[in-house]
Amino acid sequence: MATKREQHNIRPASEVMTLERIGAFRLTSLSFLRTLLRNMMRENWEIEQTIFKLDEHGHGHVIYKIETPKHTFSFVVVSSKIKDEERSDRVISEKWDVTFALSEGIVSEDKVWRLTEELPKQEAGRGDAFDLVWSRANKSNRVFEYVIESLVKGEQPDPKYLNEVGYLLRTTAVYGNGKFGLAPYEKIKENHPFSGPFQAQMFAVYMLRHFSFDLVEHIAKCQNPKAIKLHPDIKRFIGTGNATGLGMAPYLISHPRIIHQWIYIREKAIAKVKSIQPTKDDLDLAIMWIDRIADYFDESGLIDRDIFVKPETLGCQTRKVKEWVLEYKENKTLANKKTINFWHDLSVLTGKNISIEIEEIVHTIILEIYADHVMNLHAEMNVEETYQIEPRMTIKYLKELIKDQYSWTFQYDFTDPYEKYYFWYRSEEKEEPRLGIRGHDIGEELEMPLNIAEQVQGLYTALENAYSGERVASFILRLPKYKGIIQRIQSLEGYEYGEIQANLLNKDLQPLYLLRCKLSFFGAERFNPKSDKWVRITLFQGAPLVEEIGQTFSDDWVFPRFPEMEGEK
């Protein structure tokens, strides 16, 4: 039960659910990969390489066995030879350097043979109900080859060079929930090791990171028997890459109950920690995190498109927050004013005087300081994505519900071409979601119904002409085209964070904000947009290694500093 102070601090959906705000979210102590690693460490999962059949060029397959307290899993990786010109981040690509699967149980010889045949096909392949995840990845060629060359020479790779990319292998999509015939989501609910949101997918990405280390060390050893292995500090600094495009965006619209739950739990956690009165140790921790995050941004130097704020700017702005924390530590004032609710007031001050982006970084910092106060909230992340019509609801009540939760939709004039500049559609070729310019690009007849604001406006206009006491069932019988949007509105009553309060057809739309919102819940960092429609990110940079599972675990590995490798060769 939230205290009155916590309830007061919970931000309303009208503030949180703007496109700019959700596009400023960053990883937190509740991000899915953080939850996964805590669980792995707590339960002391055992991971063992059982089959290693790679040739001198690193082509072949490898299998790892994963033992959890109640389940056994297999991670199967197929490493293939492809031409440089065949390597692409596009979802519709047909060849990849690496394909992999996370499967339940010990895989039989027959299944290994089948996976080595089917995995490289991806969209054209078929899994079975014992496969939880399928995915694929490509090498970051420049860094991949550089690391091998360094190990062959008996040298550790330069962290500064590694940091230009941040990973050896980069995924393009991580599939589960019935895709390609894989196990449905229902199979991994309740007391399953991967029962939380995207836990199986995050684990597969973690295992890909581990395989990337084994792969480069093997190739280096084949080139020179005296080649060295990667130093553990270097390994920790390397993550797994991911390239994400518009295919992720529709998920946020088509799963509003899930999105509500994720964001509500996040907001509940933020409100909880902002209500805590900081001690001197808490303030010292805040200063440590500010310095660390600012250094991380300073050192990243990634963004080559003017879409997100450049990292060096974020570093400078983050240090401004440090001045306010030091002021409060010394004088108990904030911007020369007394405060009795420091974290809340710091957050507000940051948003008003610096930016929304830095305000959300402040929330990330506070959630790190008080991670032990909110860890239990991860158990509340799951929710059923179900919808139903309430046939007996009156038109009067439905109109009041729209006014209460959908008042934001009436700010747009959809007779203005500027407001309907874009349309979302799925291409016939492999059903890849795309964004087209209305009246210019082909595919308008395939438009996806992501224009929630316009649909609500149309419904409300029709409701104005209906008798207020009429039941929804009768209204739908007369005007069946409104059934879908009515069902959505009724099913989201009380799910105030379920709708992104923006016009997703507007000419000024920044679709990367949608991607960054979802990726922040995964635990992504190093957002590096390659256009306004796709972005590269890094997962697990700084995370504990497979060989460290079960050891003393420090849960503050995010935003890692450069490894200090003096004397290490």
C-alpha positions as a printed NumPy array, in Angstrom:
array([[  0.   ,   0.   ,   0.   ],
       [  1.419,   3.352,  -1.042],
       [  1.676,   6.025,   1.61 ],
       [ -0.156,   9.332,   1.12 ],
       [  3.169,  10.982,   0.363],
       [  3.999,   8.348,  -2.26 ],
       [  0.543,   8.708,  -3.821],
       [  1.081,  12.463,  -4.013],
       [  4.367,  11.899,  -5.829],
       [  2.909,   9.536,  -8.476],
       [  2.827,  11.508, -11.691],
       [ -0.405,  11.544, -13.715],
       [ -0.6  ,   9.951, -17.147],
       [ -1.031,  13.399, -18.691],
       [  2.55 ,  14.168, -17.609],
       [  4.14 ,  10.774, -18.158],
       [  2.586,   9.495, -21.382],
       [  3.708,  12.209, -23.783],
       [  5.944,  11.022, -26.597],
       [  8.822,  13.247, -25.474],
       [  8.642,  11.912, -21.916],
       [  8.521,   8.193, -22.691],
       [ 11.273,   8.788, -25.24 ],
       [ 13.485,  10.064, -22.411],
       [ 13.145,   6.934, -20.234],
       [ 16.399,   5.183, -19.342],
       [ 17.287,   1.877, -17.75 ],
       [ 16.513,   1.474, -14.052],
       [ 17.052,  -1.075, -11.299],
       [ 13.703,  -2.58 , -12.396],
       [ 14.689,  -3.076, -16.047],
       [ 14.143,  -6.646, -17.205],
       [ 17.779,  -7.67 , -17.59 ],
       [ 18.511,  -6.395, -14.074],
       [ 15.743,  -8.613, -12.688],
       [ 17.066, -11.567, -14.675],
       [ 20.64 , -11.212, -13.396],
       [ 19.555, -10.868,  -9.766],
       [ 17.551, -14.054, -10.103],
       [ 20.428, -15.916, -11.764],
       [ 22.85 , -14.799,  -9.071],
       [ 20.49 , -15.535,  -6.196],
       [ 19.687, -19.045,  -7.467],
       [ 23.278, -19.748,  -8.556],
       [ 22.473, -20.939, -12.064],
       [ 25.093, -23.271, -13.524],
       [ 26.114, -22.78 , -17.166],
       [ 28.352, -25.327, -18.87 ],
       [ 29.594, -25.637, -22.437],
       [ 28.731, -29.202, -23.527],
       [ 29.436, -29.215, -27.278],
       [ 31.96 , -27.077, -29.129],
       [ 32.196, -27.845, -32.838],
       [ 33.702, -24.79 , -34.519],
       [ 36.27 , -24.88 , -37.301],
       [ 39.328, -22.641, -37.415],
       [ 37.228, -19.794, -38.821],
       [ 34.63 , -20.078, -36.043],
       [ 31.947, -21.762, -38.164],
       [ 29.89 , -24.636, -36.732],
       [ 27.75 , -24.987, -33.63 ],
       [ 28.098, -24.753, -29.851],
       [ 25.749, -25.914, -27.088],
       [ 25.569, -24.728, -23.495],
       [ 23.61 , -26.438, -20.719],
       [ 21.889, -24.212, -18.146],
       [ 20.878, -25.671, -14.783],
       [ 18.454, -23.693, -12.615],
       [ 17.043, -25.013,  -9.327],
       [ 13.95 , -26.443, -11.048],
       [ 14.644, -26.485, -14.795],
       [ 17.318, -27.412, -17.325],
       [ 17.76 , -25.475, -20.565],
       [ 19.977, -25.633, -23.635],
       [ 21.408, -22.716, -25.569],
       [ 22.249, -23.712, -29.124],
       [ 24.34 , -21.434, -31.374],
       [ 25.01 , -21.87 , -35.084],
       [ 27.864, -19.812, -36.533],
       [ 27.727, -19.531, -40.338],
       [ 29.931, -18.252, -43.127],
       [ 28.396, -15.317, -44.982],
       [ 29.706, -12.681, -47.365],
       [ 30.226,  -9.114, -46.169],
       [ 27.588,  -7.84 , -48.587],
       [ 25.049, -10.299, -47.094],
       [ 25.417,  -8.82 , -43.613],
       [ 22.495,  -6.485, -42.781],
       [ 20.548,  -5.225, -39.758],
       [ 17.26 ,  -5.455, -41.673],
       [ 14.64 ,  -7.794, -40.212],
       [ 14.025,  -9.095, -43.741],
       [ 17.667, -10.099, -44.184],
       [ 18.086, -13.783, -45.047],
       [ 21.597, -14.535, -43.793],
       [ 23.341, -13.874, -40.48 ],
       [ 26.71 , -14.618, -38.942],
       [ 25.106, -16.278, -35.93 ],
       [ 21.691, -17.788, -35.2  ],
       [ 20.694, -19.217, -31.84 ],
       [ 17.926, -20.796, -29.764],
       [ 17.07 , -21.164, -26.088],
       [ 15.338, -24.504, -25.565],
       [ 13.883, -26.381, -22.614],
       [ 15.673, -29.532, -21.479],
       [ 18.697, -31.302, -22.919],
       [ 18.542, -31.232, -26.704],
       [ 18.779, -34.623, -28.416],
       [ 21.089, -35.336, -31.344],
       [ 18.087, -35.258, -33.674],
       [ 17.041, -31.858, -32.358],
       [ 20.576, -30.488, -32.641],
       [ 20.651, -31.596, -36.267],
       [ 17.241, -30.014, -36.886],
       [ 18.22 , -26.734, -35.2  ],
       [ 21.451, -26.481, -37.175],
       [ 19.322, -26.835, -40.311],
       [ 16.39 , -24.615, -39.295],
       [ 17.947, -21.825, -37.209],
       [ 19.869, -20.214, -40.088],
       [ 16.574, -19.937, -42.016],
       [ 14.903, -17.876, -39.237],
       [ 11.6  , -16.647, -40.815],
       [ 11.582, -19.638, -43.161],
       [ 12.486, -22.093, -40.361],
       [ 10.337, -23.896, -37.821],
       [ 10.919, -24.463, -34.118],
       [  8.83 , -26.453, -31.657],
       [  7.026, -25.931, -28.35 ],
       [ 10.223, -26.67 , -26.404],
       [ 12.002, -23.707, -27.991],
       [ 11.508, -20.513, -25.988],
       [ 13.561, -18.079, -28.078],
       [ 15.01 , -17.881, -31.575],
       [ 17.207, -15.078, -32.78 ],
       [ 20.073, -14.022, -34.994],
       [ 23.074, -11.715, -34.841],
       [ 25.82 , -10.227, -36.966],
       [ 29.421,  -9.39 , -36.171],
       [ 30.53 ,  -5.851, -35.622],
       [ 33.249,  -6.551, -38.151],
       [ 35.69 ,  -3.787, -37.228],
       [ 35.743,  -4.534, -33.501],
       [ 35.383,  -8.295, -33.951],
       [ 38.498,  -8.536, -36.12 ],
       [ 40.392,  -6.037, -33.96 ],
       [ 39.833,  -8.118, -30.816],
       [ 41.057, -11.283, -32.54 ],
       [ 44.162,  -9.498, -33.835],
       [ 44.922,  -8.193, -30.328],
       [ 44.603, -11.615, -28.699],
       [ 46.773, -13.192, -31.411],
       [ 49.48 , -10.616, -30.607],
       [ 49.207, -11.428, -26.901],
       [ 47.641,  -8.049, -26.087],
       [ 44.37 ,  -7.029, -24.495],
       [ 42.197,  -4.862, -26.79 ],
       [ 42.125,  -1.144, -26.006],
       [ 38.902,  -0.33 , -24.091],
       [ 38.687,   3.033, -25.844],
       [ 38.6  ,   1.304, -29.213],
       [ 36.038,  -1.217, -27.963],
       [ 33.888,   1.618, -26.665],
       [ 33.403,   2.959, -30.182],
       [ 30.95 ,   0.077, -30.669],
       [ 30.496,  -1.638, -27.298],
       [ 29.911,  -5.215, -28.495],
       [ 31.197,  -8.043, -30.688],
       [ 27.829,  -9.384, -31.893],
       [ 24.648,  -7.434, -32.63 ],
       [ 21.155,  -8.974, -32.71 ],
       [ 18.45 ,  -7.79 , -35.093],
       [ 15.384,  -9.371, -33.476],
       [ 14.794, -11.725, -30.542],
       [ 11.656, -13.802, -31.062],
       [  9.436, -15.771, -28.715],
       [  5.75 , -16.302, -27.897],
       [  4.758, -18.665, -30.705],
       [  6.752, -17.131, -33.567],
       [  8.129, -19.848, -35.921],
       [  6.184, -22.43 , -33.89 ],
       [  8.007, -21.624, -30.63 ],
       [  6.494, -22.089, -27.179],
       [  3.577, -19.726, -26.453],
       [  3.933, -17.126, -23.718],
       [  1.504, -19.053, -21.508],
       [  4.039, -21.855, -21.173],
       [  6.455, -19.727, -19.183],
       [  4.091, -18.106, -16.717],
       [  3.901, -18.628, -12.964],
       [  6.859, -20.439, -11.328],
       [  8.986, -20.677, -14.453],
       [ 12.561, -19.252, -14.298],
       [ 11.641, -16.933, -17.182],
       [  8.153, -15.968, -16.007],
       [  8.747, -12.199, -15.98 ],
       [  8.456,  -9.915, -19.024],
       [ 10.978, -10.832, -21.745],
       [ 13.115, -12.824, -19.312],
       [ 13.799, -15.657, -21.764],
       [ 14.742, -13.168, -24.477],
       [ 17.073, -11.272, -22.149],
       [ 18.758, -14.515, -21.086],
       [ 19.319, -15.528, -24.708],
       [ 20.971, -12.15 , -25.341],
       [ 23.127, -12.647, -22.227],
       [ 24.224, -16.061, -23.494],
       [ 25.029, -14.6  , -26.913],
       [ 27.408, -12.217, -25.154],
       [ 29.122, -15.191, -23.504],
       [ 29.36 , -17.018, -26.833],
       [ 30.947, -13.957, -28.448],
       [ 33.845, -14.246, -25.974],
       [ 34.272, -17.968, -26.655],
       [ 34.135, -17.303, -30.407],
       [ 36.882, -14.669, -30.628],
       [ 39.142, -16.562, -28.206],
       [ 38.736, -19.755, -30.272],
       [ 39.525, -18.044, -33.587],
       [ 42.544, -16.297, -32.049],
       [ 43.826, -19.615, -30.655],
       [ 43.484, -21.233, -34.072],
       [ 45.558, -18.435, -35.606],
       [ 48.196, -18.557, -32.869],
       [ 48.349, -21.293, -30.187],
       [ 49.965, -18.714, -27.885],
       [ 47.09 , -16.257, -28.22 ],
       [ 45.795, -14.995, -24.879],
       [ 42.231, -14.862, -23.566],
       [ 40.206, -11.747, -22.867],
       [ 40.776, -10.28 , -19.419],
       [ 37.63 , -10.484, -17.227],
       [ 37.551,  -6.681, -16.894],
       [ 37.527,  -6.34 , -20.683],
       [ 34.813,  -8.975, -20.99 ],
       [ 32.582,  -7.153, -18.528],
       [ 32.992,  -3.953, -20.491],
       [ 31.686,  -5.647, -23.66 ],
       [ 27.928,  -6.018, -24.07 ],
       [ 25.601,  -7.419, -26.703],
       [ 24.472,  -5.104, -29.46 ],
       [ 21.007,  -4.767, -30.915],
       [ 19.598,  -2.993, -33.953],
       [ 15.944,  -2.028, -33.546],
       [ 13.68 ,  -0.526, -36.172],
       [ 10.034,   0.385, -36.594],
       [  8.93 ,  -3.208, -36.034],
       [  9.064,  -2.585, -32.289],
       [  6.827,   0.505, -32.344],
       [  3.387,  -1.101, -32.934],
       [  3.866,  -3.25 , -29.813],
       [  3.376,  -0.194, -27.615],
       [  0.001,   0.483, -29.246],
       [ -1.224,  -3.103, -29.538],
       [ -0.386,  -4.036, -25.917],
       [ -1.798,  -1.114, -23.891],
       [ -2.485,  -3.103, -20.717],
       [  1.09 ,  -4.383, -20.638],
       [  2.474,  -0.903, -21.312],
       [  0.269,   0.498, -18.549],
       [  1.579,  -2.062, -16.069],
       [  5.229,  -1.487, -16.932],
       [  4.926,   2.27 , -16.677],
       [  2.63 ,   2.238, -13.646],
       [  5.095,   0.038, -11.72 ],
       [  7.927,   2.326, -12.816],
       [  6.009,   5.392, -11.629],
       [  5.043,   3.661,  -8.388],
       [  8.717,   2.866,  -7.75 ],
       [  9.803,   6.43 ,  -8.542],
       [  7.153,   7.855,  -6.207],
       [  8.209,   5.447,  -3.453],
       [ 11.892,   6.375,  -3.555],
       [ 11.245,  10.108,  -3.99 ],
       [  9.373,  10.079,  -0.686],
       [ 12.492,   8.895,   1.224],
       [ 14.388,  11.483,   3.258],
       [ 18.033,  11.213,   2.142],
       [ 20.863,  10.531,   4.571],
       [ 24.405,  11.789,   4.094],
       [ 25.335,   8.362,   2.7  ],
       [ 22.446,   8.565,   0.233],
       [ 23.66 ,  11.946,  -0.98 ],
       [ 27.205,  10.64 ,  -1.331],
       [ 25.837,   7.771,  -3.405],
       [ 23.922,  10.242,  -5.567],
       [ 27.124,  12.188,  -6.217],
       [ 28.934,   8.957,  -7.106],
       [ 26.206,   8.001,  -9.594],
       [ 26.116,  11.495, -11.103],
       [ 29.881,  11.435, -11.678],
       [ 29.743,   7.936, -13.082],
       [ 26.861,   8.594, -15.474],
       [ 28.333,  11.91 , -16.604],
       [ 31.667,  10.187, -17.309],
       [ 29.829,   7.424, -19.162],
       [ 28.169,   9.957, -21.435],
       [ 31.412,  11.87 , -21.926],
       [ 33.207,   8.718, -22.996],
       [ 30.553,   7.247, -25.283],
       [ 30.693,   9.66 , -28.23 ],
       [ 28.131,   7.673, -30.174],
       [ 25.378,   9.737, -31.716],
       [ 25.845,  10.659, -35.369],
       [ 22.303,  11.933, -35.973],
       [ 20.673,  15.041, -34.476],
       [ 17.752,  13.122, -32.994],
       [ 18.663,  12.496, -29.365],
       [ 20.689,  14.865, -27.204],
       [ 24.385,  14.239, -27.719],
       [ 26.068,  12.29 , -24.888],
       [ 28.609,  15.007, -24.125],
       [ 25.717,  17.454, -23.615],
       [ 24.018,  14.974, -21.294],
       [ 27.256,  14.658, -19.327],
       [ 27.499,  18.418, -18.859],
       [ 23.831,  18.73 , -17.898],
       [ 24.043,  15.835, -15.447],
       [ 26.83 ,  17.614, -13.597],
       [ 24.5  ,  20.56 , -12.997],
       [ 22.406,  18.224, -10.839],
       [ 25.518,  17.499,  -8.776],
       [ 25.692,  21.188,  -7.821],
       [ 22.174,  21.027,  -6.377],
       [ 22.915,  17.812,  -4.461],
       [ 26.043,  19.375,  -2.962],
       [ 24.074,  22.491,  -2.033],
       [ 21.484,  20.412,  -0.196],
       [ 24.177,  18.33 ,   1.496],
       [ 25.842,  21.469,   2.848],
       [ 22.912,  23.82 ,   3.466],
       [ 19.707,  21.742,   3.31 ],
       [ 18.534,  24.093,   0.551],
       [ 17.757,  23.506,  -3.101],
       [ 18.328,  26.422,  -5.488],
       [ 18.551,  28.584,  -2.347],
       [ 15.157,  27.433,  -1.027],
       [ 14.356,  25.2  ,   1.917],
       [ 12.962,  21.781,   1.026],
       [ 11.477,  18.95 ,   3.068],
       [ 10.907,  16.679,   0.051],
       [ 14.336,  16.751,  -1.556],
       [ 14.164,  14.027,  -4.204],
       [ 10.769,  15.145,  -5.458],
       [ 11.808,  18.797,  -5.563],
       [ 15.125,  17.931,  -7.221],
       [ 13.261,  16.038,  -9.94 ],
       [ 10.875,  18.936, -10.589],
       [ 13.7  ,  21.493, -10.555],
       [ 15.693,  19.421, -13.034],
       [ 12.777,  19.075, -15.436],
       [ 12.016,  22.798, -15.364],
       [ 15.563,  24.151, -15.486],
       [ 17.459,  21.567, -17.539],
       [ 15.402,  19.026, -19.485],
       [ 13.023,  16.099, -19.328],
       [ 15.937,  13.878, -20.342],
       [ 17.994,  14.789, -17.272],
       [ 14.915,  14.56 , -15.044],
       [ 14.541,  10.922, -16.081],
       [ 18.252,  10.35 , -15.436],
       [ 17.644,  11.688, -11.914],
       [ 14.921,   9.046, -11.524],
       [ 17.343,   6.361, -12.701],
       [ 19.855,   7.525, -10.075],
       [ 17.349,   7.558,  -7.22 ],
       [ 16.141,   4.071,  -8.17 ],
       [ 19.749,   2.857,  -8.03 ],
       [ 20.304,   4.38 ,  -4.589],
       [ 17.169,   2.762,  -3.181],
       [ 17.023,  -0.366,  -5.358],
       [ 16.331,  -2.577,  -2.343],
       [ 13.143,  -0.579,  -1.652],
       [ 11.586,  -1.427,  -5.027],
       [ 12.974,  -4.803,  -6.145],
       [  9.817,  -6.61 ,  -5.038],
       [  7.762,  -4.59 ,  -7.524],
       [  9.102,  -6.617, -10.462],
       [  6.659,  -9.373,  -9.463],
       [  3.803,  -7.029, -10.429],
       [  4.981,  -6.499, -14.013],
       [  2.861,  -9.25 , -15.583],
       [ -0.705,  -8.493, -16.693],
       [ -3.23 , -10.172, -18.987],
       [ -3.614,  -8.411, -22.346],
       [ -7.333,  -9.148, -22.607],
       [-10.226,  -7.073, -23.947],
       [-13.976,  -7.374, -23.74 ],
       [-17.093,  -5.424, -24.557],
       [-19.233,  -4.208, -21.661],
       [-22.576,  -4.397, -23.5  ],
       [-24.698,  -2.892, -20.714],
       [-22.6  ,   0.267, -20.344],
       [-24.612,   3.355, -21.213],
       [-23.586,   5.882, -23.829],
       [-23.516,   8.506, -21.082],
       [-20.975,   6.504, -19.056],
       [-18.875,   5.78 , -22.144],
       [-18.716,   9.496, -22.981],
       [-17.647,  10.291, -19.405],
       [-14.954,   7.601, -19.638],
       [-13.64 ,   9.179, -22.832],
       [-13.604,  12.63 , -21.229],
       [-11.75 ,  11.226, -18.228],
       [ -9.05 ,   9.133, -19.94 ],
       [ -9.027,  10.384, -23.528],
       [ -9.397,  14.152, -23.263],
       [ -5.916,  14.428, -24.788],
       [ -7.216,  13.111, -28.125],
       [ -9.244,  16.264, -28.838],
       [ -6.244,  18.557, -29.25 ],
       [ -5.666,  17.362, -32.83 ],
       [ -7.413,  18.548, -36.004],
       [ -7.364,  15.602, -38.383],
       [ -8.666,  17.694, -41.263],
       [ -5.184,  19.253, -41.252],
       [ -2.866,  17.262, -43.581],
       [ -0.023,  18.056, -41.17 ],
       [ -1.741,  15.899, -38.524],
       [ -2.193,  12.955, -40.941],
       [  1.125,  13.239, -42.711],
       [  2.235,   9.648, -42.035],
       [  0.548,   6.26 , -42.164],
       [  1.757,   3.012, -40.596],
       [  1.524,  -0.187, -42.634],
       [  2.953,  -3.664, -42.952],
       [  4.774,  -4.41 , -46.148],
       [  3.571,  -7.516, -47.964],
       [  7.182,  -8.681, -48.042],
       [  7.638, -10.46 , -44.694],
       [  5.133,  -8.127, -42.986],
       [  7.745,  -5.614, -41.795],
       [  6.11 ,  -2.54 , -40.174],
       [  6.925,   0.657, -42.029],
       [  6.058,   4.35 , -42.003],
       [  4.83 ,   5.95 , -45.231],
       [  4.019,   9.51 , -46.3  ],
       [  0.328,   9.819, -47.064],
       [ -0.401,  10.599, -50.695],
       [  3.196,   9.943, -51.656],
       [  4.239,   6.404, -50.691],
       [  2.508,   3.209, -51.744],
       [  0.84 ,   0.988, -49.128],
       [ -1.827,   3.351, -47.803],
       [ -4.493,   0.696, -48.367],
       [ -2.577,  -1.482, -45.864],
       [ -2.642,   1.141, -43.098],
       [ -2.477,  -0.185, -39.543],
       [ -5.   ,   1.261, -37.034],
       [ -2.466,   3.071, -34.822],
       [ -4.336,   6.397, -35.01 ],
       [ -6.023,   6.003, -31.613],
       [ -6.687,   9.737, -31.209],
       [ -8.504,   9.95 , -34.542],
       [-10.545,   6.824, -33.761],
       [-11.636,   8.242, -30.406],
       [-12.618,  11.535, -31.992],
       [-14.726,   9.734, -34.602],
       [-16.43 ,   7.633, -31.955],
       [-17.191,  10.61 , -29.74 ],
       [-18.789,  12.481, -32.651],
       [-21.058,   9.483, -33.253],
       [-21.872,   9.246, -29.535],
       [-22.995,  12.878, -29.512],
       [-25.875,  11.874, -31.779],
       [-26.89 ,   8.893, -29.621],
       [-29.38 ,   8.771, -26.752],
       [-27.45 ,   8.981, -23.462],
       [-29.347,   6.054, -21.966],
       [-28.709,   3.742, -24.915],
       [-26.621,   0.662, -24.176],
       [-23.305,  -0.004, -25.894],
       [-24.625,  -3.281, -27.348],
       [-27.405,  -1.451, -29.168],
       [-25.02 ,   1.255, -30.399],
       [-22.6  ,  -1.319, -31.839],
       [-25.436,  -3.107, -33.624],
       [-26.287,   0.185, -35.32 ],
       [-22.681,   1.262, -35.963],
       [-20.446,  -1.867, -35.887],
       [-17.376,  -0.005, -37.222],
       [-16.86 ,   1.473, -33.735],
       [-16.756,  -1.886, -31.954],
       [-12.933,  -2.087, -31.855],
       [-12.298,   1.34 , -30.366],
       [-15.196,   0.942, -27.881],
       [-13.759,  -2.372, -26.708],
       [-10.34 ,  -0.754, -26.292],
       [-11.682,   2.184, -24.282],
       [-13.815,  -0.026, -22.039],
       [-11.009,  -2.537, -21.448],
       [ -8.553,   0.215, -20.504],
       [-10.756,   1.827, -17.87 ],
       [ -8.389,   2.446, -14.954],
       [ -5.326,   1.651, -17.081],
       [ -4.383,   5.308, -17.391],
       [ -0.817,   4.678, -18.589],
       [ -1.965,   2.398, -21.406],
       [ -2.216,   5.031, -24.132],
       [  0.635,   7.082, -25.513],
       [ -0.843,  10.565, -25.52 ],
       [  0.374,  11.624, -28.936],
       [ -0.683,  11.724, -32.561],
       [  1.44 ,   9.045, -34.211],
       [  0.578,  10.341, -37.696],
       [  1.889,  13.895, -37.191],
       [  4.553,  15.24 , -39.549],
       [  6.885,  16.009, -36.599],
       [  6.627,  12.454, -35.243],
       [  9.887,  11.084, -33.821],
       [  9.318,   7.298, -34.023],
       [ 12.596,   6.601, -32.191],
       [ 10.943,   7.827, -28.987],
       [  8.637,   4.802, -29.157],
       [ 11.576,   2.461, -29.604],
       [ 13.595,   3.997, -26.794],
       [ 10.69 ,   3.7  , -24.379],
       [ 10.424,  -0.062, -24.784],
       [ 14.195,  -0.567, -24.939],
       [ 14.61 ,   1.265, -21.623],
       [ 12.454,  -1.376, -19.939],
       [ 14.703,  -4.074, -21.386],
       [ 17.732,  -2.308, -19.872],
       [ 19.305,  -0.82 , -22.996],
       [ 21.913,   1.927, -23.099],
       [ 24.215,   3.587, -25.654],
       [ 21.331,   4.731, -27.872],
       [ 22.928,   5.356, -31.25 ],
       [ 20.378,   6.348, -33.921],
       [ 21.368,   5.508, -37.482],
       [ 18.323,   7.351, -38.901],
       [ 15.008,   8.624, -37.508],
       [ 13.605,   5.098, -37.914],
       [ 16.157,   2.733, -36.371],
       [ 18.674,   2.727, -33.576],
       [ 21.564,   0.623, -32.303],
       [ 21.852,  -0.025, -28.573],
       [ 23.899,  -2.116, -26.143],
       [ 22.667,  -4.572, -23.523],
       [ 24.563,  -6.075, -20.561],
       [ 27.579,  -3.758, -20.824],
       [ 29.311,  -4.058, -17.44 ],
       [ 27.299,  -7.127, -16.387],
       [ 28.781, -10.035, -14.409],
       [ 30.2  , -12.9  , -16.469],
       [ 28.916, -16.476, -16.651],
       [ 31.873, -17.666, -14.568],
       [ 30.945, -15.151, -11.839],
       [ 27.395, -16.427, -11.288],
       [ 26.985, -17.398,  -7.65 ],
       [ 29.851, -15.233,  -6.451],
       [ 29.453, -12.075,  -4.389],
       [ 27.33 ,  -9.884,  -6.61 ],
       [ 27.37 ,  -6.116,  -6.754],
       [ 24.179,  -4.907,  -8.418],
       [ 25.632,  -1.551,  -9.49 ],
       [ 27.321,  -2.628, -12.734],
       [ 25.398,  -0.353, -15.122],
       [ 27.053,   2.692, -16.75 ],
       [ 30.47 ,   1.006, -16.402],
       [ 33.718,   2.932, -16.273],
       [ 36.631,   2.117, -18.571],
       [ 38.619,  -0.903, -17.344],
       [ 42.023,   0.001, -15.962],
       [ 44.39 ,  -2.359, -17.705],
       [ 47.802,  -1.057, -16.664],
       [ 50.348,  -3.832, -16.854],
       [ 47.804,  -6.318, -18.192],
       [ 48.939,  -7.921, -21.409]])
